[in-house]
Amino acid sequence: MNTWFTCKIKYQKIDEKGKAKNVSEAYLVDAVSFTEAERRIYEKMETMIQGEFYVTGIAKARLSDVFYYEDSDQWHRCKMTYTLEEEGKGKEKKITNYVLLTAPNVKEAYDRMYQSLNNMLVDFRVTEIVESPIIEVFPYDSEEEDTKFQEAPDNYRPLSEVNEDQSV
């Protein structure tokens, strides 16, 4: 299961008229901790933004899933509810989940919720859809992460050898 973090970035952006304007933008990062989310957002933003930028906030995002459709870059946050019967108690429990997906408009987002979740075994209702301020989503990419941990350079030695040299 993915853990998503909303990262807010502040920087100066040059508008169409050539004026510098302070902007705040939100991005979504897949990470295992706040620390990793911060590291990943800094790495991503360094390639996207020229000049200084600041991470002004990182928060866990309550999302059960994220669906990306290539025909749109507008993100929508969708709230869905369903009920489950609690085993042994005979009571029903209402479950609420949030999903983030791309769609050109709210109607299409509604249709895509049902399309994306058609394999659920329980009936659900979409109770709310709002446009999200998220600019871009950065899912975990194992290939990208693996390239960071390549073999050590030739001038690096194992710690055991360094300790041996120091004890002599």
KEKE-3310 file (N, C-alpha, C; in steps of 0.2 Angstrom, whole numbers, plus 5000, padded with zeros to 4 digits):
npx = (5004:5003:5010:5005:5011:5008:5016:5021:5027:5036:5041:5049:5041:5042:5030:5019:5022:5034:5037:5042:5034:5028:5024:5014:5014:5007:5012:5011:5019:5025:5030:5040:5041:5041:5053:5059:5050:5052:5066:5064:5055:5063:5073:5066:5061:5072:5076:5066:5063:5071:5082:5080:5070:5057:5052:5038:5029:5024:5013:5004:4994:4977:4974:4967:4970:4977:4974:4980:4976:4980:4975:4972:4978:4973:4970:4958:4950:4942:4928:4923:4911:4906:4898:4901:4898:4901:4910:4903:4896:4885:4883:4883:4896:4902:4912:4924:4934:4947:4951:4962:4962:4965:4956:4947:4936:4923:4912:4918:4927:4919:4914:4925:4929:4920:4924:4937:4936:4929:4931:4929:4922:4911:4897:4898:4897:4900:4903:4908:4917:4930:4940:4958:4972:4984:4998:5007:5010:5021:5025:5032:5046:5055:5065:5071:5075:5084:5095:5102:5109:5121:5136:5150:5162:5179:5189:5184:5184:5180:5174:5179:5192:5197:5197:5206:5218:5219:5221:5234)
npy = (4994:5011:5026:5042:5058:5075:5089:5105:5119:5133:5147:5159:5163:5167:5177:5178:5192:5194:5197:5194:5183:5177:5161:5147:5130:5114:5097:5079:5065:5049:5040:5032:5038:5054:5060:5054:5058:5072:5072:5067:5076:5087:5083:5081:5094:5101:5099:5104:5118:5133:5142:5147:5138:5133:5121:5121:5114:5097:5084:5070:5062:5058:5046:5032:5028:5032:5037:5039:5047:5049:5059:5071:5084:5089:5087:5078:5076:5063:5058:5043:5032:5017:5003:4991:4975:4973:4959:4947:4956:4961:4974:4988:4996:5012:5016:5028:5033:5041:5046:5050:5057:5060:5070:5079:5086:5088:5079:5069:5065:5059:5048:5041:5037:5026:5018:5015:5009:4997:4984:4982:4973:4977:4988:5005:5023:5038:5053:5065:5077:5086:5099:5097:5105:5100:5099:5090:5073:5062:5046:5031:5025:5011:5008:5021:5024:5013:5016:5026:5020:5014:5004:5007:5020:5018:5023:5021:5012:4997:4999:4991:4989:5002:5004:4994:4999:5010:5005:5000)
npz = (5000:4996:5003:5003:5002:5004:4997:5000:4990:4989:4979:4967:4953:4935:4927:4912:4908:4912:4925:4942:4952:4968:4972:4978:4977:4976:4978:4975:4983:4983:4997:5010:5022:5031:5030:5019:5009:5009:5005:4992:4986:4986:4977:4965:4962:4961:4948:4941:4944:4942:4952:4969:4980:4992:5004:5011:5018:5023:5023:5028:5015:5015:5006:4996:4984:4968:4952:4936:4921:4904:4896:4903:4914:4925:4942:4952:4968:4975:4985:4992:4998:5007:5015:5027:5035:5052:5058:5068:5076:5070:5065:5054:5047:5042:5029:5023:5009:5000:4984:4971:4955:4938:4927:4914:4918:4931:4929:4921:4930:4939:4931:4929:4941:4944:4934:4937:4949:4947:4950:4963:4977:4985:4985:4981:4984:4976:4984:4984:4974:4970:4963:4963:4971:4968:4958:4952:4952:4960:4959:4967:4960:4956:4948:4946:4959:4961:4953:4960:4970:4965:4962:4973:4971:4964:4973:4986:5001:5010:5027:5037:5032:5033:5047:5051:5045:5053:5066:5066)
capx = (5000:5007:5009:5006:5013:5007:5022:5020:5033:5036:5046:5047:5040:5041:5024:5020:5024:5041:5037:5043:5028:5029:5019:5015:5011:5006:5014:5010:5025:5024:5036:5038:5042:5041:5060:5060:5046:5056:5071:5061:5052:5069:5076:5061:5060:5079:5076:5060:5063:5077:5083:5078:5063:5057:5047:5034:5025:5023:5008:5001:4988:4973:4972:4967:4972:4979:4973:4982:4974:4985:4972:4971:4983:4969:4968:4952:4950:4935:4927:4918:4909:4903:4897:4903:4896:4906:4909:4901:4892:4879:4882:4886:4901:4902:4919:4926:4940:4948:4955:4964:4963:4965:4950:4946:4930:4920:4908:4922:4930:4914:4913:4932:4929:4917:4928:4943:4935:4924:4932:4927:4917:4906:4894:4901:4894:4904:4899:4910:4922:4933:4947:4963:4977:4990:5001:5010:5011:5027:5024:5038:5049:5060:5071:5075:5078:5090:5101:5105:5113:5126:5143:5154:5168:5185:5193:5180:5186:5176:5175:5184:5199:5199:5198:5212:5224:5220:5224:5241)
capy = (5000:5017:5031:5048:5064:5082:5093:5112:5122:5141:5149:5164:5161:5173:5176:5180:5198:5194:5199:5188:5182:5172:5156:5141:5124:5107:5091:5073:5061:5042:5039:5028:5043:5062:5061:5052:5063:5078:5071:5066:5082:5092:5080:5082:5101:5104:5098:5108:5125:5137:5147:5145:5136:5131:5116:5125:5109:5091:5081:5064:5063:5052:5043:5025:5026:5037:5035:5044:5046:5053:5065:5077:5085:5092:5082:5078:5072:5060:5055:5038:5029:5011:5000:4984:4973:4971:4952:4945:4962:4962:4981:4990:5001:5016:5017:5033:5033:5047:5044:5056:5055:5065:5071:5086:5090:5084:5074:5064:5062:5054:5042:5037:5034:5020:5014:5013:5005:4993:4978:4982:4968:4981:4994:5011:5029:5044:5058:5072:5077:5093:5100:5097:5110:5096:5101:5084:5067:5058:5039:5028:5022:5007:5009:5027:5023:5009:5019:5030:5015:5010:5002:5012:5022:5014:5025:5019:5005:4995:5002:4986:4990:5008:5003:4990:5004:5015:5002:4998)
capz = (5000:4995:5008:4999:5006:5000:4999:4997:4988:4988:4975:4963:4946:4931:4923:4905:4907:4914:4932:4947:4957:4973:4971:4982:4974:4980:4974:4979:4983:4986:5001:5016:5028:5030:5028:5012:5005:5009:5000:4985:4983:4984:4971:4959:4961:4958:4940:4938:4946:4942:4957:4976:4982:4999:5006:5017:5022:5021:5027:5025:5012:5016:4999:4996:4978:4963:4945:4931:4914:4900:4892:4907:4920:4931:4947:4956:4974:4975:4991:4991:5004:5007:5021:5028:5041:5056:5059:5075:5079:5066:5064:5048:5048:5036:5027:5019:5006:4995:4978:4967:4948:4933:4922:4911:4922:4937:4926:4918:4936:4942:4927:4930:4948:4943:4929:4940:4954:4945:4953:4971:4979:4988:4981:4984:4982:4976:4988:4983:4969:4970:4959:4968:4970:4966:4952:4949:4957:4959:4962:4968:4954:4959:4943:4947:4965:4961:4950:4965:4974:4961:4965:4976:4967:4965:4979:4992:5004:5016:5033:5040:5030:5036:5054:5051:5044:5059:5072:5065)
cpx = (5004:5005:5010:5007:5011:5013:5020:5026:5032:5042:5044:5047:5039:5035:5025:5022:5031:5042:5038:5037:5030:5023:5020:5011:5011:5008:5012:5016:5023:5031:5034:5038:5042:5048:5061:5056:5049:5062:5069:5059:5058:5072:5072:5061:5067:5079:5071:5060:5070:5077:5081:5071:5063:5051:5044:5030:5024:5018:5006:4995:4983:4970:4972:4970:4973:4978:4975:4979:4978:4981:4970:4977:4979:4967:4962:4952:4943:4934:4921:4917:4906:4902:4899:4900:4901:4905:4908:4897:4886:4878:4885:4891:4902:4910:4920:4933:4940:4952:4956:4965:4962:4959:4949:4941:4928:4916:4912:4926:4925:4914:4920:4932:4926:4921:4934:4942:4930:4925:4931:4921:4911:4903:4896:4897:4900:4900:4901:4916:4924:4939:4952:4968:4984:4992:5003:5010:5017:5027:5031:5040:5055:5066:5075:5078:5084:5096:5105:5110:5118:5132:5147:5160:5174:5189:5190:5183:5181:5178:5180:5191:5202:5201:5205:5218:5225:5223:5231:5245)
cpy = (5006:5022:5037:5054:5070:5086:5100:5115:5129:5143:5155:5162:5167:5172:5178:5187:5199:5197:5193:5189:5176:5167:5150:5136:5118:5101:5085:5068:5054:5041:5035:5032:5050:5063:5060:5056:5069:5077:5070:5072:5087:5089:5082:5090:5104:5104:5102:5115:5128:5142:5143:5143:5133:5126:5119:5120:5102:5087:5075:5065:5057:5050:5036:5023:5032:5034:5041:5042:5051:5059:5071:5077:5088:5086:5083:5074:5070:5057:5049:5035:5022:5008:4993:4982:4970:4963:4951:4950:4963:4969:4983:4996:5005:5017:5023:5033:5039:5044:5050:5053:5061:5065:5078:5090:5085:5078:5068:5061:5057:5048:5038:5034:5027:5015:5011:5008:4999:4986:4977:4977:4971:4986:5000:5017:5034:5050:5065:5072:5085:5093:5100:5102:5106:5097:5095:5079:5063:5051:5036:5024:5018:5008:5015:5027:5019:5012:5024:5026:5011:5008:5008:5014:5018:5016:5024:5013:5003:4998:4997:4987:4997:5007:4999:4995:5008:5012:5000:5004)
cpz = (5000:5001:5004:5004:5001:5002:4996:4996:4987:4984:4971:4956:4941:4927:4916:4904:4910:4921:4937:4951:4962:4972:4976:4978:4978:4975:4979:4978:4986:4990:5007:5023:5026:5027:5021:5007:5004:5004:4993:4982:4981:4977:4964:4957:4959:4951:4937:4939:4946:4948:4964:4976:4989:5000:5012:5021:5019:5026:5023:5021:5013:5009:4999:4989:4973:4956:4940:4924:4910:4897:4896:4912:4926:4936:4951:4962:4975:4982:4989:4998:5003:5014:5021:5035:5045:5059:5067:5078:5076:5064:5057:5050:5041:5035:5022:5016:5001:4990:4974:4960:4944:4928:4920:4915:4927:4934:4924:4925:4939:4938:4928:4936:4947:4939:4933:4946:4953:4948:4960:4972:4982:4984:4985:4981:4981:4978:4987:4978:4969:4966:4964:4966:4968:4959:4948:4954:4955:4963:4963:4962:4956:4954:4945:4954:4965:4958:4955:4969:4970:4965:4968:4971:4969:4971:4985:4994:5009:5022:5037:5038:5033:5043:5055:5050:5050:5065:5072:5067)
residu = (MET:ASN:THR:TRP:PHE:THR:CYS:LYS:ILE:LYS:TYR:GLN:LYS:ILE:ASP:GLU:LYS:GLY:LYS:ALA:LYS:ASN:VAL:SER:GLU:ALA:TYR:LEU:VAL:ASP:ALA:VAL:SER:PHE:THR:GLU:ALA:GLU:ARG:ARG:ILE:TYR:GLU:LYS:MET:GLU:THR:MET:ILE:GLN:GLY:GLU:PHE:TYR:VAL:THR:GLY:ILE:ALA:LYS:ALA:ARG:LEU:SER:ASP:VAL:PHE:TYR:TYR:GLU:ASP:SER:ASP:GLN:TRP:HIS:ARG:CYS:LYS:MET:THR:TYR:THR:LEU:GLU:GLU:GLU:GLY:LYS:GLY:LYS:GLU:LYS:LYS:ILE:THR:ASN:TYR:VAL:LEU:LEU:THR:ALA:PRO:ASN:VAL:LYS:GLU:ALA:TYR:ASP:ARG:MET:TYR:GLN:SER:LEU:ASN:ASN:MET:LEU:VAL:ASP:PHE:ARG:VAL:THR:GLU:ILE:VAL:GLU:SER:PRO:ILE:ILE:GLU:VAL:PHE:PRO:TYR:ASP:SER:GLU:GLU:GLU:ASP:THR:LYS:PHE:GLN:GLU:ALA:PRO:ASP:ASN:TYR:ARG:PRO:LEU:SER:GLU:VAL:ASN:GLU:ASP:GLN:SER:VAL)
# end
